[in-house]
Amino acid sequence: KSRIVKAKKVLVPYYVETHIHKLLAEFKHKSDKKWDGSNEVFTDIDIDELVDYLDTFQYVELLKGYTSMSIDRYNKITEAIKLSEKVNEVKDDKIIDKIPF
């Protein structure tokens, strides 16, 4: 058993978590035992690939594959896209690659 923790600040955590869970659905396993209050685990994951995906995650991924969504969800995601683009702009010959909070 392993526990992998990847901490990353995101602007819309619920939507990002839901997205990651959909990506990992085929690896999901429910256990009778709970860890940190949850019995949801994922097995046989390529950890390097998952970490790379999280490191390069773009909020636009949250809009792919939906035929419809609530306007509130859409607005929150597009606002996250706009904010992340502002943060990643080139300023004074430096690339800012972290969300400022």
Buried (B, 14 or more C-beta within 10 A) or exposed (E): EEEEEEEEEBBBEEBBEEBBEEEBEEEEEEEEEEEEEEEEBBEEBEEEEBBEBBEEBEBEBBBEEEEEEEEEBBEBBBEBBEBBEEBBEEEEEEEEEEBEE
